[in-house]
């Protein structure tokens, strides 16, 4: 029992630690939406901007790719404690996505260029990195667990007696 708990905890900790690098990578590649400074605060300068959607897309690509890599590594390295590693991939993927979101929105890395169709003479500043589609927060866990299951299903089919036709020994 202690080995299963340790495998679960190690899986969650590894995914959470790698989420810091994922957050920095997300901050590096994602564009910032332009905001116009007004007397009431910051207002989206260009309502037609695609920067908000691009940030969601980059988050899904980075965390989904990490989910596939973690699912494969979890399946290859966690053969003795599959259930614990699978549960760790799910919990660590969700926790890692939230850490990625927090780190990515807290730090500004990369080139920040602001282009907007704002009113003349207005001050335009880059906004913080936000997710508008909160559903992408599950992409890490979903990809990790699904790829782990796919690898296990392929391995189980290869070892299955149902694969051999009847009468062939």
C-alpha positions as CSV (number, residue, x, y, z in Angstrom):
1,X,0.0,0.0,0.0
2,X,2.8,2.4,0.8
3,X,4.4,1.8,-2.5
4,X,1.2,2.7,-4.3
5,X,0.9,5.9,-2.3
6,X,4.5,6.8,-3.1
7,X,4.0,6.1,-6.8
8,X,0.9,8.4,-6.7
9,X,2.7,11.2,-4.8
10,X,5.8,11.0,-7.0
11,X,3.7,11.2,-10.2
12,X,1.8,14.2,-8.9
13,X,5.0,16.0,-7.8
14,X,6.8,15.4,-11.1
15,X,3.8,16.8,-13.1
16,X,3.5,19.8,-10.8
17,X,7.2,20.6,-11.0
18,X,7.1,20.4,-14.8
19,X,4.2,22.7,-14.8
20,X,6.4,25.6,-13.8
21,X,8.4,25.2,-17.0
22,X,5.2,24.8,-18.9
23,X,3.9,28.0,-17.5
24,X,7.1,29.8,-18.5
25,X,6.8,28.4,-22.0
26,X,3.2,29.5,-22.2
27,X,4.1,33.0,-21.2
28,X,7.0,33.0,-23.7
29,X,4.9,32.0,-26.8
30,X,1.5,33.5,-26.1
31,X,0.5,36.9,-27.4
32,X,-1.0,39.5,-25.0
33,X,-4.3,41.2,-25.8
34,X,-4.1,45.0,-26.1
35,X,-5.8,47.1,-23.5
36,X,-6.6,50.8,-23.6
37,X,-6.1,52.8,-20.4
38,X,-9.1,54.9,-19.6
39,X,-10.4,56.8,-16.6
40,X,-12.4,53.7,-15.5
41,X,-9.4,51.3,-15.8
42,X,-8.3,49.1,-18.6
43,X,-10.6,48.2,-21.4
44,X,-10.0,45.8,-24.3
45,X,-8.6,48.1,-27.0
46,X,-9.4,45.9,-30.0
47,X,-12.5,43.8,-29.6
48,X,-11.6,41.9,-32.7
49,X,-8.3,40.7,-31.4
50,X,-7.4,37.0,-31.7
51,X,-4.8,37.2,-28.9
52,X,-7.3,35.8,-26.4
53,X,-8.0,32.8,-28.5
54,X,-4.3,32.3,-29.3
55,X,-3.5,32.2,-25.6
56,X,-6.0,29.5,-25.1
57,X,-4.7,27.5,-28.1
58,X,-1.1,27.8,-26.9
59,X,-2.1,26.6,-23.4
60,X,-3.9,23.6,-24.9
61,X,-1.0,22.7,-27.2
62,X,1.6,23.0,-24.4
63,X,-0.3,21.1,-21.7
64,X,-1.8,18.6,-24.2
65,X,1.7,17.8,-25.5
66,X,3.0,17.4,-22.0
67,X,0.0,15.2,-21.2
68,X,1.0,12.9,-24.0
69,X,4.6,12.7,-22.9
70,X,3.6,12.2,-19.3
71,X,1.1,9.4,-20.2
72,X,3.8,7.6,-22.2
73,X,6.4,7.9,-19.5
74,X,3.9,6.9,-16.8
75,X,3.0,3.8,-18.8
76,X,6.6,2.8,-19.5
77,X,8.0,3.6,-16.0
78,X,5.0,2.7,-13.8
79,X,4.4,-0.8,-14.9
80,X,4.3,-2.2,-11.3
81,X,1.9,0.4,-9.9
82,X,-0.4,1.2,-12.8
83,X,-3.5,2.3,-10.9
84,X,-1.5,4.6,-8.7
85,X,0.4,6.1,-11.6
86,X,-2.9,6.5,-13.6
87,X,-4.6,8.3,-10.7
88,X,-1.4,10.4,-10.3
89,X,-1.5,11.4,-13.9
90,X,-5.1,12.5,-13.5
91,X,-4.6,14.5,-10.3
92,X,-1.2,15.8,-11.3
93,X,-2.4,16.8,-14.7
94,X,-5.2,18.9,-13.2
95,X,-2.9,20.4,-10.5
96,X,-0.2,21.0,-13.2
97,X,-2.6,22.8,-15.4
98,X,-3.5,25.2,-12.6
99,X,0.1,25.8,-11.8
100,X,0.9,26.4,-15.5
101,X,-2.0,28.9,-15.6
102,X,-0.7,30.7,-12.4
103,X,2.9,30.8,-13.5
104,X,2.1,31.8,-17.1
105,X,-0.1,34.7,-16.0
106,X,2.2,35.8,-13.2
107,X,5.4,36.2,-15.3
108,X,5.7,38.0,-18.6
109,X,8.4,36.5,-20.8
110,X,9.1,36.8,-24.5
111,X,8.4,39.7,-26.9
112,X,5.3,41.7,-26.0
113,X,4.0,43.7,-28.9
114,X,0.8,45.6,-28.8
115,X,-1.2,46.4,-31.9
116,X,-4.7,47.7,-31.6
117,X,-7.2,49.8,-33.4
118,X,-7.7,52.1,-30.5
119,X,-8.7,55.7,-30.6
120,X,-6.0,58.2,-31.5
121,X,-3.9,59.4,-28.6
122,X,-5.0,56.6,-26.3
123,X,-2.4,54.7,-24.2
124,X,-2.4,51.1,-25.2
125,X,-0.7,48.5,-22.9
126,X,-0.4,44.7,-23.1
127,X,-2.8,42.9,-20.8
128,X,-2.1,40.0,-18.6
129,X,-2.2,36.5,-20.0
130,X,-5.6,34.9,-19.3
131,X,-7.6,31.9,-20.3
132,X,-11.0,32.7,-21.7
133,X,-11.9,29.0,-22.4
134,X,-11.5,27.4,-18.9
135,X,-12.1,24.0,-20.5
136,X,-8.5,23.8,-21.7
137,X,-7.4,23.3,-18.0
138,X,-8.2,19.6,-18.4
139,X,-6.2,19.0,-21.5
140,X,-3.1,17.9,-19.6
141,X,-4.9,15.3,-17.5
142,X,-7.2,14.2,-20.3
143,X,-4.3,13.6,-22.8
144,X,-2.2,11.9,-20.1
145,X,-4.9,9.5,-19.0
146,X,-6.2,8.8,-22.5
147,X,-2.7,8.0,-23.9
148,X,-1.9,5.8,-20.9
149,X,-5.1,3.9,-21.5
150,X,-4.4,3.6,-25.2
151,X,-1.0,2.2,-24.6
152,X,-2.4,-0.2,-22.0
153,X,-5.1,-1.3,-24.4
154,X,-2.7,-2.0,-27.2
155,X,-0.4,-3.9,-24.9
156,X,-3.4,-5.9,-23.5
157,X,-4.6,-6.8,-27.0
158,X,-1.2,-8.0,-28.0
159,X,-1.1,-10.3,-25.0
160,X,-4.7,-11.4,-25.3
161,X,-5.6,-15.0,-26.2
162,X,-8.5,-13.6,-28.2
163,X,-6.1,-12.3,-30.8
164,X,-5.2,-15.8,-31.9
165,X,-7.8,-17.5,-34.2
166,X,-9.4,-20.7,-33.0
167,X,-7.5,-23.9,-33.8
168,X,-4.1,-22.3,-34.1
169,X,-1.8,-23.2,-31.2
